[in-house]
């Protein structure tokens, strides 16, 4: 069983809350809220991808080797 990275999980939750709040503000007619919406959504997507990559085994059986590894 792998250790849960709670800091990353809370970052995803917080970014989703901010993104939803900014989407609500955009729907209320404030055009400036698109900027923090996209920033928060980007942070959430980045952290989700980080969590997915960290759960993958070192050699996942793909055709290509991992970049930056010891035998790169």
KOLGUTOR-100761 format. One record per residue (C-alpha): residue number from 1; residue in one letter; chain; x, y, z. Coordinates in nm, 2 decimals. Example, Ala and Ser with C-alpha at 12.3 -4.5 7.8 and 13.67 -1.06 7.14 Angstrom:
BEGIN
KOLMAR num residuo cadena     c1     c2     c3
KOLMAR   1       A      A   1.23  -0.45   0.78
KOLMAR   2       S      A   1.37  -0.11   0.71
END
This chain:
BEGIN
KOLMAR num residuo cadena     c1     c2     c3
KOLMAR   1       X      A   0.00   0.00   0.00
KOLMAR   2       X      A   0.14   0.34  -0.10
KOLMAR   3       X      A   0.16   0.65   0.11
KOLMAR   4       X      A  -0.10   0.92   0.03
KOLMAR   5       X      A   0.05   1.26  -0.05
KOLMAR   6       X      A  -0.20   1.47   0.15
KOLMAR   7       X      A  -0.04   1.80   0.06
KOLMAR   8       X      A  -0.11   1.73  -0.31
KOLMAR   9       X      A  -0.46   1.60  -0.24
KOLMAR  10       X      A  -0.54   1.92  -0.05
KOLMAR  11       X      A  -0.38   2.13  -0.33
KOLMAR  12       X      A  -0.62   1.96  -0.58
KOLMAR  13       X      A  -0.92   2.02  -0.35
KOLMAR  14       X      A  -0.83   2.38  -0.29
KOLMAR  15       X      A  -0.76   2.45  -0.66
KOLMAR  16       X      A  -1.10   2.30  -0.75
KOLMAR  17       X      A  -1.28   2.51  -0.49
KOLMAR  18       X      A  -1.11   2.82  -0.63
KOLMAR  19       X      A  -1.18   2.72  -0.99
KOLMAR  20       X      A  -1.55   2.66  -0.91
KOLMAR  21       X      A  -1.58   2.99  -0.72
KOLMAR  22       X      A  -1.42   3.18  -1.01
KOLMAR  23       X      A  -1.65   3.00  -1.26
KOLMAR  24       X      A  -1.94   3.12  -1.06
KOLMAR  25       X      A  -1.80   3.48  -1.07
KOLMAR  26       X      A  -1.76   3.45  -1.45
KOLMAR  27       X      A  -2.12   3.34  -1.48
KOLMAR  28       X      A  -2.22   3.64  -1.29
KOLMAR  29       X      A  -2.06   3.86  -1.55
KOLMAR  30       X      A  -1.71   3.94  -1.43
KOLMAR  31       X      A  -1.47   3.88  -1.72
KOLMAR  32       X      A  -1.16   3.93  -1.51
KOLMAR  33       X      A  -1.24   3.60  -1.32
KOLMAR  34       X      A  -1.13   3.39  -1.62
KOLMAR  35       X      A  -0.76   3.45  -1.53
KOLMAR  36       X      A  -0.78   3.30  -1.17
KOLMAR  37       X      A  -1.02   3.03  -1.30
KOLMAR  38       X      A  -0.76   2.90  -1.56
KOLMAR  39       X      A  -0.47   2.93  -1.31
KOLMAR  40       X      A  -0.66   2.73  -1.05
KOLMAR  41       X      A  -0.77   2.47  -1.31
KOLMAR  42       X      A  -0.42   2.44  -1.43
KOLMAR  43       X      A  -0.28   2.38  -1.08
KOLMAR  44       X      A  -0.54   2.11  -1.02
KOLMAR  45       X      A  -0.47   1.93  -1.34
KOLMAR  46       X      A  -0.09   1.95  -1.28
KOLMAR  47       X      A  -0.13   1.81  -0.93
KOLMAR  48       X      A  -0.36   1.53  -1.05
KOLMAR  49       X      A  -0.11   1.43  -1.31
KOLMAR  50       X      A   0.17   1.44  -1.05
KOLMAR  51       X      A  -0.03   1.21  -0.82
KOLMAR  52       X      A  -0.09   0.97  -1.11
KOLMAR  53       X      A   0.27   0.96  -1.20
KOLMAR  54       X      A   0.39   0.91  -0.84
KOLMAR  55       X      A   0.16   0.60  -0.81
KOLMAR  56       X      A   0.30   0.44  -1.13
KOLMAR  57       X      A   0.58   0.18  -1.07
KOLMAR  58       X      A   0.93   0.27  -1.17
KOLMAR  59       X      A   0.92   0.03  -1.46
KOLMAR  60       X      A   0.55   0.03  -1.58
KOLMAR  61       X      A   0.62  -0.20  -1.88
KOLMAR  62       X      A   0.59   0.07  -2.14
KOLMAR  63       X      A   0.79   0.04  -2.46
KOLMAR  64       X      A   1.02   0.34  -2.38
KOLMAR  65       X      A   1.23   0.38  -2.07
KOLMAR  66       X      A   1.16   0.67  -1.84
KOLMAR  67       X      A   1.34   0.99  -1.92
KOLMAR  68       X      A   1.60   1.11  -1.67
KOLMAR  69       X      A   1.64   0.77  -1.52
KOLMAR  70       X      A   1.97   0.61  -1.42
KOLMAR  71       X      A   2.01   0.44  -1.76
KOLMAR  72       X      A   1.90   0.73  -1.97
END
